[in-house]
C-alpha cells in the first residue's frame, strides 16, 4: 500500500483528488492532506510518506517554491495540476511524474509503477547503507560514519574537532582546517557521533572531548586545540564535568 500525502490549497480539490486516487487504485492510502503549504512543510520535515501529490497553482506559495523549501526530500513527488504547461519545470524539480486533473486511470496506473520503482531503489540503497555503517562500526570503534546528501563519509574520530549548528544545516570543523557542511540539524548529527568521544556542550555545538585544550570555568567556555572558543551551556555544565 502506497501511503500518500496531498498538498492543495483548495479543500474541494483535495477531496476530489483523494476520491480519484483511491477510487482508481486500491494501492493508494491517503494518510494526510494539507491546504496550508507551511503546515505540510512542518509535517514533511519529520515524516516520510511513500509519495507526495502536490498541486502547483497555490496563491501563497506555488508548488515549486514549496519543493525548494523542503529539507526532507526522501520520497517521490507527483505534480498535479489542471494545466499542461508545467511539465518541463516539474522535471527540473525532480518530480517523478505529472498528472493532469481530472486524473485519468491509465495515467495513474503508470504513475503508481513509477512510485514503486522509485521506492524500491530507495529501499535497496538504504539496505546497502545500513550494511556499510554496521561494517564500519565493527571494523574500528574510532571511526565515524556521517550520512549526508546521499553519500557516506568515513572519518577517524581524531579528524573532527567540533560541529556547529546553523538552523537546518551543520558544519563539521576538521583538524586539518577543512569544513564539512551537512544538510542535517545538529540533533541528527549528534545521533551519528559516538558518546564516548563527543558531547553536545551547547544547543549549537558538539565537541570532540579529546580535542579540548582548556576549560575556562569562570567564564563558561572551552578552548579547542584549534583555539576556537566554544560556550558551555549552564544546564549542560554538570554533565560535561562528569565526562571529563
C-alpha positions in Angstrom: 0.0 0.0 0.0 1.4 3.4 -1.0 0.9 5.9 1.8 0.4 9.3 0.2 0.2 12.9 1.2 -1.8 15.5 -0.8 -1.0 19.3 -0.8 -3.5 21.6 -2.5 -4.8 25.0 -1.4 -8.4 24.1 -2.2 -10.2 21.7 0.1 -12.6 20.7 -2.6 -9.7 19.9 -4.9 -8.2 17.7 -2.2 -11.5 15.9 -1.7 -11.8 15.3 -5.5 -8.2 14.1 -5.9 -8.5 11.8 -2.9 -11.6 10.2 -4.4 -9.9 9.8 -7.8 -6.7 8.3 -6.4 -8.4 5.8 -4.1 -11.3 5.0 -6.5 -8.9 4.2 -9.4 -6.4 2.2 -7.3 -6.6 0.0 -4.2 -2.8 0.5 -3.8 -3.0 4.1 -2.5 -3.9 5.2 1.0 -4.1 9.0 1.7 -2.6 9.4 5.2 -2.5 13.3 5.3 -3.9 16.2 3.4 -2.9 19.9 3.6 -4.4 23.1 2.2 -1.8 25.2 4.0 1.6 24.6 2.4 3.5 25.7 5.6 1.7 23.1 7.7 2.7 20.5 5.1 6.3 21.5 5.2 6.4 21.1 9.0 4.8 17.7 8.7 7.2 16.5 5.9 10.3 17.7 7.8 9.7 14.9 10.3 7.6 12.4 8.3 8.4 10.5 5.1 5.4 9.3 3.1 5.7 6.9 0.1 4.6 9.7 -2.2 3.6 13.3 -2.3 0.9 14.6 -4.7 1.5 18.3 -5.0 -0.6 21.0 -6.6 1.3 23.7 -8.5 -1.0 26.7 -8.5 -1.3 27.8 -4.9 -1.6 31.5 -4.1 0.6 32.0 -1.0 3.4 29.6 -2.2 3.4 27.7 -5.5 4.4 24.1 -5.7 7.9 24.8 -7.0 8.6 27.2 -4.1 7.2 24.6 -1.8 9.7 22.0 -3.1 12.6 24.5 -2.7 11.7 24.9 1.0 11.6 21.2 1.8 14.5 19.8 3.8 13.3 16.2 3.7 13.0 15.0 0.1 13.4 11.3 0.5 10.1 10.5 -1.3 8.8 10.7 -4.8 6.8 13.8 -5.8 4.0 13.8 -8.3 2.8 17.1 -9.7 -0.9 17.5 -10.0 -2.5 20.4 -12.0 -5.3 21.3 -14.3 -2.8 22.9 -16.7 -0.4 21.2 -19.0 2.3 23.8 -19.3 4.4 22.9 -16.2 5.8 19.5 -17.3 9.3 20.7 -18.1 9.6 22.7 -14.9 8.3 19.7 -12.9 11.0 17.5 -14.3 13.7 20.1 -13.4 12.4 20.0 -9.8 12.9 16.2 -9.9 9.2 15.3 -9.8 8.8 11.7 -10.9 5.6 12.3 -12.8 3.0 14.8 -13.8 -0.8 14.2 -13.5 -3.4 16.4 -15.2 -6.7 16.9 -13.3 -9.1 15.2 -13.6 -6.9 12.2 -13.2 -7.0 9.6 -15.9 -7.0 6.0 -14.7 -4.4 4.8 -17.2 -2.1 7.7 -16.3 -2.5 6.9 -12.6 -1.5 3.3 -13.1 1.7 4.4 -14.9 2.4 6.8 -12.0 2.0 4.0 -9.4 4.5 2.0 -11.3 7.0 4.9 -11.2 6.4 5.4 -7.4 7.0 1.7 -6.7 10.2 1.7 -8.8 11.5 4.8 -7.1 10.8 3.4 -3.6 12.3 0.1 -4.5 15.6 1.8 -5.4 15.4 3.8 -2.2 15.0 0.7 -0.1 17.9 -1.1 -1.8 20.1 1.9 -1.3 19.1 2.1 2.4 19.9 -1.5 3.0 23.4 -1.1 1.4 23.9 2.0 3.6 23.0 0.1 6.8 25.5 -2.7 5.9 28.2 -0.2 5.3 27.6 1.7 8.5 27.4 -1.5 10.5 30.6 -2.9 8.9 32.5 0.3 9.6 31.4 0.5 13.2 32.6 -3.1 13.8 35.8 -2.6 11.9 37.1 0.1 14.1 35.4 1.8 17.0 37.3 5.0 16.5 35.7 5.5 13.1 32.7 7.9 12.5 30.3 7.5 9.6 28.4 10.6 8.6 25.5 10.4 6.2 24.9 13.5 4.1 23.5 14.4 0.7 23.2 10.8 -0.5 26.7 9.7 0.4 28.5 8.2 3.4 31.6 9.9 4.7 34.0 7.8 6.8 36.2 9.7 9.3 38.5 9.0 12.1 37.4 10.4 15.5 40.6 12.4 15.6 39.7 14.1 12.3 36.8 16.0 14.0 37.2 19.0 16.3 33.6 20.1 16.8 30.3 20.6 15.0 28.4 23.9 14.8 24.7 24.3 14.1 23.2 26.7 11.5 19.5 26.0 11.6 18.8 23.1 9.2 22.5 22.8 8.4 25.5 21.7 10.5 29.2 22.5 9.9 31.8 19.9 10.9 35.1 21.6 11.7 38.0 19.3 10.9 41.5 19.0 12.5 43.1 19.9 9.1 41.2 23.2 9.0 38.7 21.9 6.4 34.9 22.3 6.9 32.2 19.8 6.0 28.7 21.3 5.6 25.8 18.9 6.2 22.2 19.4 5.4 21.2 18.0 8.7 20.2 19.5 12.0 22.6 19.3 14.9 20.3 16.8 16.7 20.7 14.4 13.7 24.4 14.8 13.6 24.7 14.1 17.3 22.9 10.8 16.8 25.6 9.7 14.4 28.5 10.5 16.7 29.7 8.1 19.5 29.0 9.3 23.0 32.4 8.0 24.1 34.2 10.8 22.2 31.6 13.5 21.6 29.4 15.7 23.8 26.7 18.2 22.9 28.0 21.0 25.1 25.5 23.7 23.9 22.4 23.9 21.7 24.6 25.0 18.9 27.7 22.9 19.4 29.0 19.3 19.7 32.7 19.0 20.7 35.2 16.2 20.5 36.2 15.7 24.1 39.7 14.6 23.1 40.3 17.9 21.3 39.8 20.3 24.3 42.8 22.4 25.2 41.4 24.4 28.1 38.2 24.8 30.1 37.7 28.3 31.5 35.3 27.6 34.4 34.6 31.1 35.5 33.7 32.3 32.0 32.0 29.1 30.9 33.7 28.1 27.7 36.2 25.7 26.4 39.1 26.3 24.1 39.7 23.7 21.4 43.1 22.7 20.0 42.3 24.9 17.1 41.9 27.8 19.5 38.1 28.1 18.8 36.2 29.2 21.9 33.0 27.1 22.4 30.4 28.2 25.1 29.3 25.7 27.7 25.5 25.8 28.3 24.7 26.2 32.0 22.3 23.3 32.0 24.9 21.0 30.5 27.8 22.0 32.7 27.5 19.3 35.3 27.1 16.6 32.7 30.1 17.9 30.9 32.3 17.9 34.0 31.3 14.2 34.6 32.5 13.5 31.0 36.0 15.0 31.7 
